């Protein structure tokens, strides 16, 4: 259902407030440049720093601007199951095409707890759900066996896999036919090589056309073309994690004149040394 290059959209701010005009511009930019789906209010969108009101408004604005031209998959995860349920219900009511739901963080639930968390929400809200596994941020990893159990629930359709472990993807796809999306730009090609169908991309915020083309080339059997594009994109992929995401991508977008780069605490301005390093990488790619 969800394949290709799906952007993990940044949330633009201006003087401490969400810049909804700029948000609309970014949605239009992605539609014009071949992005296959948009995720507002994910980690890259600084969802932990948004109020519940802002979260709802950002999702609503993206859906409104997309106007059915591109799938909108709302970030609706939480470590509070009732809160995740409420956010997912709201996304459904607003007309979102799907939900991206991170594994509950900090609580460190057991595999049975993870299963029950997703099962409850999937059964309560009839919307396609993408599981999001990113143990480096959550301190818990969902096992392939739990993923396979969840895939038996009709509206759990995909997993964003960001464990950094290719074996994890291989094992998942050995157990079930769920759609696997890379959650790490530098691993998109390796994950697709073992059966993945695309990426939830940070890099697509700055190079939407290129990321989309790399993924579609592989899916269309143009393996060498995709490999060459991966090789070219790789330094940019690595540069996006010089500092905690989304500090690097927002700084890159500032350097490219697309947004002002403003973030909310506890995220802060990139260090001068790292910004110079990032600028050099963008220059070497030919973006500056």
C-alpha positions as a Markdown table, in Angstrom:
| # | Residue | x | y | z |
|---|---|---|---|---|
| 1 | Unk | 0.0 | 0.0 | 0.0 |
| 2 | Unk | 2.8 | 2.5 | 1.0 |
| 3 | Unk | 5.9 | 2.2 | -1.1 |
| 4 | Unk | 8.6 | 4.4 | -2.7 |
| 5 | Unk | 10.1 | 7.5 | -1.2 |
| 6 | Unk | 8.0 | 8.8 | 1.7 |
| 7 | Unk | 9.3 | 12.0 | 3.3 |
| 8 | Unk | 9.5 | 12.4 | 7.1 |
| 9 | Unk | 8.6 | 16.0 | 6.9 |
| 10 | Unk | 10.2 | 18.7 | 9.0 |
| 11 | Unk | 8.0 | 21.1 | 10.9 |
| 12 | Unk | 8.9 | 24.7 | 10.1 |
| 13 | Unk | 8.8 | 27.2 | 12.9 |
| 14 | Unk | 8.8 | 31.0 | 13.0 |
| 15 | Unk | 9.4 | 33.0 | 16.2 |
| 16 | Unk | 8.5 | 30.0 | 18.2 |
| 17 | Unk | 5.2 | 29.1 | 16.4 |
| 18 | Unk | 4.5 | 26.6 | 13.6 |
| 19 | Unk | 4.9 | 28.4 | 10.3 |
| 20 | Unk | 1.8 | 27.0 | 8.5 |
| 21 | Unk | 2.4 | 28.9 | 5.3 |
| 22 | Unk | 5.9 | 27.4 | 5.0 |
| 23 | Unk | 4.5 | 24.0 | 5.8 |
| 24 | Unk | 2.1 | 24.3 | 2.9 |
| 25 | Unk | 4.9 | 25.3 | 0.6 |
| 26 | Unk | 6.9 | 22.2 | 1.7 |
| 27 | Unk | 4.0 | 19.9 | 0.9 |
| 28 | Unk | 3.7 | 21.5 | -2.6 |
| 29 | Unk | 7.4 | 21.1 | -3.1 |
| 30 | Unk | 7.2 | 17.4 | -2.5 |
| 31 | Unk | 4.3 | 16.9 | -4.7 |
| 32 | Unk | 6.1 | 18.7 | -7.5 |
| 33 | Unk | 9.3 | 16.7 | -7.0 |
| 34 | Unk | 8.0 | 13.1 | -7.1 |
| 35 | Unk | 7.8 | 12.2 | -3.4 |
| 36 | Unk | 5.4 | 9.2 | -3.0 |
| 37 | Unk | 4.1 | 10.1 | 0.5 |
| 38 | Unk | 4.3 | 12.6 | 3.3 |
| 39 | Unk | 4.6 | 12.0 | 7.0 |
| 40 | Unk | 3.8 | 15.0 | 9.2 |
| 41 | Unk | 4.4 | 14.9 | 13.0 |
| 42 | Unk | 7.1 | 12.1 | 13.0 |
| 43 | Unk | 10.3 | 12.4 | 14.9 |
| 44 | Unk | 11.8 | 14.5 | 12.1 |
| 45 | Unk | 8.8 | 16.7 | 12.5 |
| 46 | Unk | 9.7 | 17.3 | 16.2 |
| 47 | Unk | 6.5 | 15.7 | 17.3 |
| 48 | Unk | 7.6 | 15.5 | 21.0 |
| 49 | Unk | 7.9 | 19.3 | 21.0 |
| 50 | Unk | 4.4 | 20.0 | 19.5 |
| 51 | Unk | 1.4 | 20.6 | 21.7 |
| 52 | Unk | -1.6 | 18.4 | 21.1 |
| 53 | Unk | -3.3 | 21.3 | 19.4 |
| 54 | Unk | -0.4 | 21.9 | 17.1 |
| 55 | Unk | -0.1 | 18.3 | 16.3 |
| 56 | Unk | -3.7 | 18.2 | 15.1 |
| 57 | Unk | -3.3 | 21.4 | 13.2 |
| 58 | Unk | -0.1 | 20.3 | 11.4 |
| 59 | Unk | -1.7 | 17.0 | 10.3 |
| 60 | Unk | -4.8 | 18.9 | 9.2 |
| 61 | Unk | -2.8 | 21.5 | 7.2 |
| 62 | Unk | -0.8 | 18.8 | 5.4 |
| 63 | Unk | -3.9 | 16.8 | 4.5 |
| 64 | Unk | -5.7 | 20.0 | 3.3 |
| 65 | Unk | -2.7 | 21.1 | 1.2 |
| 66 | Unk | -2.1 | 17.6 | -0.3 |
| 67 | Unk | -5.8 | 17.5 | -1.3 |
| 68 | Unk | -5.7 | 13.8 | -2.2 |
| 69 | Unk | -2.7 | 14.3 | -4.6 |
| 70 | Unk | -0.3 | 12.3 | -2.4 |
| 71 | Unk | -0.8 | 10.0 | 0.5 |
| 72 | Unk | -0.5 | 11.6 | 4.0 |
| 73 | Unk | 0.5 | 9.3 | 6.8 |
| 74 | Unk | 0.2 | 11.0 | 10.1 |
| 75 | Unk | 2.6 | 10.3 | 13.0 |
| 76 | Unk | 0.4 | 9.2 | 15.8 |
| 77 | Unk | 2.7 | 7.3 | 18.2 |
| 78 | Unk | 3.0 | 7.7 | 21.9 |
| 79 | Unk | 4.3 | 5.8 | 24.9 |
| 80 | Unk | 0.8 | 6.2 | 26.3 |
| 81 | Unk | -1.6 | 3.8 | 24.5 |
| 82 | Unk | -4.7 | 6.0 | 25.1 |
| 83 | Unk | -2.9 | 9.0 | 23.7 |
| 84 | Unk | -1.7 | 7.1 | 20.6 |
| 85 | Unk | -5.3 | 5.9 | 20.2 |
| 86 | Unk | -6.6 | 9.5 | 20.4 |
| 87 | Unk | -4.1 | 10.8 | 17.9 |
| 88 | Unk | -4.8 | 8.0 | 15.5 |
| 89 | Unk | -8.6 | 8.6 | 15.8 |
| 90 | Unk | -8.0 | 12.3 | 15.0 |
| 91 | Unk | -5.8 | 11.4 | 12.0 |
| 92 | Unk | -8.6 | 9.2 | 10.7 |
| 93 | Unk | -11.2 | 11.8 | 11.2 |
| 94 | Unk | -9.1 | 14.4 | 9.4 |
| 95 | Unk | -8.8 | 12.2 | 6.3 |
| 96 | Unk | -5.2 | 10.8 | 6.7 |
| 97 | Unk | -4.4 | 7.9 | 4.5 |
| 98 | Unk | -2.5 | 6.1 | 7.2 |
| 99 | Unk | -0.7 | 6.3 | 10.6 |
| 100 | Unk | 2.9 | 5.9 | 11.5 |
| 101 | Unk | 3.2 | 4.6 | 15.0 |
| 102 | Unk | 6.5 | 4.4 | 16.9 |
| 103 | Unk | 7.0 | 1.7 | 19.5 |
| 104 | Unk | 6.3 | 3.0 | 23.0 |
| 105 | Unk | 9.5 | 4.7 | 24.2 |
| 106 | Unk | 10.9 | 4.7 | 27.8 |
| 107 | Unk | 8.3 | 2.3 | 29.1 |
| 108 | Unk | 10.3 | -0.6 | 27.7 |
| 109 | Unk | 7.2 | -2.9 | 27.1 |
| 110 | Unk | 7.6 | -6.6 | 26.6 |
| 111 | Unk | 6.9 | -8.1 | 23.2 |
| 112 | Unk | 3.4 | -9.0 | 24.5 |
| 113 | Unk | 2.9 | -5.4 | 25.6 |
| 114 | Unk | 4.0 | -4.2 | 22.1 |
| 115 | Unk | 1.6 | -6.6 | 20.5 |
| 116 | Unk | -1.4 | -5.6 | 22.7 |
| 117 | Unk | -0.6 | -1.8 | 22.2 |
| 118 | Unk | -0.7 | -2.0 | 18.4 |
| 119 | Unk | -3.6 | -4.6 | 18.4 |
| 120 | Unk | -5.8 | -2.3 | 20.5 |
| 121 | Unk | -5.3 | 0.7 | 18.3 |
| 122 | Unk | -5.6 | -1.2 | 15.0 |
| 123 | Unk | -8.9 | -2.7 | 16.2 |
| 124 | Unk | -10.3 | 0.6 | 17.4 |
| 125 | Unk | -9.3 | 2.7 | 14.4 |
| 126 | Unk | -9.8 | 1.5 | 10.8 |
| 127 | Unk | -6.8 | 3.1 | 9.3 |
| 128 | Unk | -3.7 | 1.5 | 7.7 |
| 129 | Unk | -0.9 | 1.5 | 10.3 |
| 130 | Unk | 2.8 | 1.5 | 9.8 |
| 131 | Unk | 4.8 | 0.2 | 12.8 |
| 132 | Unk | 8.0 | 2.2 | 13.5 |
| 133 | Unk | 10.9 | 0.3 | 15.0 |
| 134 | Unk | 13.8 | 2.6 | 16.1 |
| 135 | Unk | 15.4 | 1.0 | 19.2 |
| 136 | Unk | 18.2 | 3.7 | 19.3 |
| 137 | Unk | 15.5 | 6.2 | 20.3 |
| 138 | Unk | 13.0 | 4.0 | 22.2 |
| 139 | Unk | 15.1 | 1.5 | 24.1 |
| 140 | Unk | 13.0 | -1.3 | 22.8 |
| 141 | Unk | 13.0 | -3.3 | 19.6 |
| 142 | Unk | 10.1 | -5.2 | 18.2 |
| 143 | Unk | 11.0 | -8.7 | 17.2 |
| 144 | Unk | 10.3 | -10.2 | 13.7 |
| 145 | Unk | 8.0 | -12.7 | 15.4 |
| 146 | Unk | 5.9 | -9.9 | 17.0 |
| 147 | Unk | 5.8 | -8.1 | 13.6 |
| 148 | Unk | 4.5 | -11.3 | 12.0 |
| 149 | Unk | 1.8 | -11.7 | 14.6 |
| 150 | Unk | 0.7 | -8.1 | 14.1 |
| 151 | Unk | 0.6 | -8.5 | 10.3 |
| 152 | Unk | -2.2 | -10.9 | 10.8 |
| 153 | Unk | -4.3 | -7.8 | 11.8 |
| 154 | Unk | -5.8 | -6.5 | 8.5 |
| 155 | Unk | -4.9 | -2.9 | 8.8 |
| 156 | Unk | -1.3 | -3.3 | 10.0 |
| 157 | Unk | 0.3 | -3.0 | 6.6 |
| 158 | Unk | 3.9 | -2.0 | 6.9 |
| 159 | Unk | 6.9 | -1.4 | 9.2 |
| 160 | Unk | 9.4 | 1.4 | 9.1 |
| 161 | Unk | 12.6 | -0.5 | 10.1 |
| 162 | Unk | 15.3 | 1.6 | 11.7 |
| 163 | Unk | 17.2 | -0.9 | 13.8 |
| 164 | Unk | 20.2 | -0.7 | 11.5 |
| 165 | Unk | 20.2 | -4.5 | 11.3 |
| 166 | Unk | 19.6 | -6.0 | 7.8 |
| 167 | Unk | 19.1 | -9.4 | 9.4 |
| 168 | Unk | 16.0 | -8.0 | 11.1 |
| 169 | Unk | 14.5 | -7.2 | 7.7 |
| 170 | Unk | 15.4 | -10.6 | 6.3 |
| 171 | Unk | 13.9 | -12.3 | 9.3 |
| 172 | Unk | 10.7 | -10.3 | 9.1 |
| 173 | Unk | 10.2 | -11.1 | 5.4 |
| 174 | Unk | 11.0 | -14.7 | 6.1 |
| 175 | Unk | 8.0 | -14.8 | 8.5 |
| 176 | Unk | 5.4 | -12.6 | 6.7 |
| 177 | Unk | 4.7 | -10.4 | 3.6 |
| 178 | Unk | 4.5 | -7.1 | 5.4 |
| 179 | Unk | 5.8 | -4.1 | 3.5 |
| 180 | Unk | 9.2 | -3.1 | 4.9 |
| 181 | Unk | 10.3 | 0.5 | 4.5 |
| 182 | Unk | 13.8 | 1.6 | 5.5 |
| 183 | Unk | 14.0 | 4.0 | 8.3 |
| 184 | Unk | 17.6 | 5.0 | 7.6 |
| 185 | Unk | 18.5 | 6.6 | 4.3 |
| 186 | Unk | 21.9 | 5.1 | 4.2 |
| 187 | Unk | 20.4 | 1.6 | 4.4 |
| 188 | Unk | 17.6 | 2.1 | 1.9 |
| 189 | Unk | 19.3 | 0.2 | -1.0 |
| 190 | Unk | 20.6 | -2.7 | 1.3 |
| 191 | Unk | 17.1 | -3.1 | 2.7 |
| 192 | Unk | 15.5 | -3.1 | -0.7 |
| 193 | Unk | 18.0 | -5.7 | -1.8 |
| 194 | Unk | 16.5 | -8.2 | 0.7 |
| 195 | Unk | 12.9 | -7.3 | -0.1 |
| 196 | Unk | 12.1 | -3.8 | 1.2 |
| 197 | Unk | 9.8 | -1.6 | -0.8 |
| 198 | Unk | 11.1 | 2.0 | -0.1 |
| 199 | Unk | 12.1 | 4.4 | 2.6 |
| 200 | Unk | 10.7 | 6.9 | 5.1 |
| 201 | Unk | 13.3 | 9.5 | 4.3 |
| 202 | Unk | 15.0 | 12.4 | 6.0 |
| 203 | Unk | 17.2 | 13.2 | 3.0 |
| 204 | Unk | 14.1 | 13.6 | 0.8 |
| 205 | Unk | 13.5 | 16.9 | 2.6 |
| 206 | Unk | 16.4 | 18.3 | 0.6 |
| 207 | Unk | 16.7 | 15.9 | -2.3 |
| 208 | Unk | 13.1 | 14.6 | -3.0 |
| 209 | Unk | 13.5 | 13.9 | -6.7 |
| 210 | Unk | 16.8 | 12.0 | -6.2 |
| 211 | Unk | 15.6 | 9.8 | -3.4 |
| 212 | Unk | 12.4 | 9.0 | -5.2 |
| 213 | Unk | 14.3 | 8.2 | -8.4 |
| 214 | Unk | 16.8 | 5.9 | -6.5 |
| 215 | Unk | 14.0 | 3.9 | -5.0 |
| 216 | Unk | 11.9 | 3.7 | -8.2 |
| 217 | Unk | 15.0 | 2.7 | -10.2 |
| 218 | Unk | 15.5 | -0.3 | -7.9 |
| 219 | Unk | 11.9 | -1.3 | -7.8 |
| 220 | Unk | 11.8 | -1.1 | -11.7 |
| 221 | Unk | 14.8 | -3.4 | -12.0 |
| 222 | Unk | 17.4 | -0.7 | -12.8 |
| 223 | Unk | 19.7 | -2.0 | -10.1 |
| 224 | Unk | 23.0 | -0.5 | -11.4 |
| 225 | Unk | 21.4 | 3.0 | -11.8 |
| 226 | Unk | 20.0 | 2.7 | -8.2 |
| 227 | Unk | 23.4 | 1.6 | -6.9 |
| 228 | Unk | 25.1 | 4.6 | -8.5 |
| 229 | Unk | 22.5 | 7.0 | -7.1 |
| 230 | Unk | 22.9 | 5.4 | -3.6 |
| 231 | Unk | 26.7 | 5.9 | -3.9 |
| 232 | Unk | 26.2 | 9.6 | -4.7 |
| 233 | Unk | 23.6 | 10.2 | -2.0 |
| 234 | Unk | 25.5 | 8.3 | 0.7 |
| 235 | Unk | 27.6 | 11.3 | 2.0 |
| 236 | Unk | 24.4 | 13.3 | 2.3 |
| 237 | Unk | 22.8 | 10.5 | 4.2 |
| 238 | Unk | 25.6 | 10.3 | 6.7 |
| 239 | Unk | 25.7 | 14.1 | 7.1 |
| 240 | Unk | 22.1 | 14.1 | 8.2 |
| 241 | Unk | 23.2 | 12.5 | 11.4 |
| 242 | Unk | 26.2 | 14.7 | 12.3 |
| 243 | Unk | 23.9 | 15.8 | 15.1 |
| 244 | Unk | 20.6 | 14.5 | 16.4 |
| 245 | Unk | 17.9 | 14.4 | 13.7 |
| 246 | Unk | 16.4 | 16.8 | 12.7 |
| 247 | Unk | 19.1 | 19.3 | 13.6 |
| 248 | Unk | 21.2 | 18.4 | 10.5 |
| 249 | Unk | 18.4 | 18.4 | 8.0 |
| 250 | Unk | 16.9 | 21.6 | 9.2 |
| 251 | Unk | 20.3 | 23.3 | 9.1 |
| 252 | Unk | 20.8 | 21.9 | 5.6 |
| 253 | Unk | 17.5 | 23.4 | 4.5 |
| 254 | Unk | 18.5 | 26.7 | 6.1 |
| 255 | Unk | 21.8 | 26.7 | 4.1 |
| 256 | Unk | 19.8 | 26.0 | 1.0 |
| 257 | Unk | 17.4 | 28.9 | 1.7 |
| 258 | Unk | 14.3 | 26.7 | 2.1 |
| 259 | Unk | 13.5 | 27.3 | 5.8 |
| 260 | Unk | 14.9 | 29.4 | 8.5 |
| 261 | Unk | 16.2 | 26.3 | 10.4 |
| 262 | Unk | 14.5 | 27.2 | 13.7 |
| 263 | Unk | 14.0 | 24.3 | 16.2 |
| 264 | Unk | 12.4 | 24.0 | 19.5 |
| 265 | Unk | 14.2 | 23.1 | 22.7 |
| 266 | Unk | 15.5 | 20.7 | 23.8 |
| 267 | Unk | 16.8 | 20.7 | 20.2 |
| 268 | Unk | 19.1 | 23.6 | 19.5 |
| 269 | Unk | 21.3 | 25.2 | 16.8 |
| 270 | Unk | 24.0 | 23.1 | 15.3 |
| 271 | Unk | 27.5 | 23.7 | 16.5 |
| 272 | Unk | 29.6 | 26.0 | 14.2 |
| 273 | Unk | 32.1 | 23.2 | 13.5 |
| 274 | Unk | 29.4 | 20.7 | 12.5 |
| 275 | Unk | 27.6 | 23.4 | 10.4 |
| 276 | Unk | 30.8 | 24.0 | 8.4 |
| 277 | Unk | 31.2 | 20.2 | 7.9 |
| 278 | Unk | 27.6 | 20.0 | 6.7 |
| 279 | Unk | 28.1 | 22.9 | 4.3 |
| 280 | Unk | 31.2 | 21.3 | 2.8 |
| 281 | Unk | 29.2 | 18.1 | 2.2 |
| 282 | Unk | 26.4 | 20.0 | 0.5 |
| 283 | Unk | 29.0 | 21.9 | -1.6 |
| 284 | Unk | 30.7 | 18.7 | -2.7 |
| 285 | Unk | 27.3 | 17.3 | -3.8 |
| 286 | Unk | 26.7 | 20.4 | -5.8 |
| 287 | Unk | 23.8 | 21.8 | -3.9 |
| 288 | Unk | 25.6 | 25.0 | -2.9 |
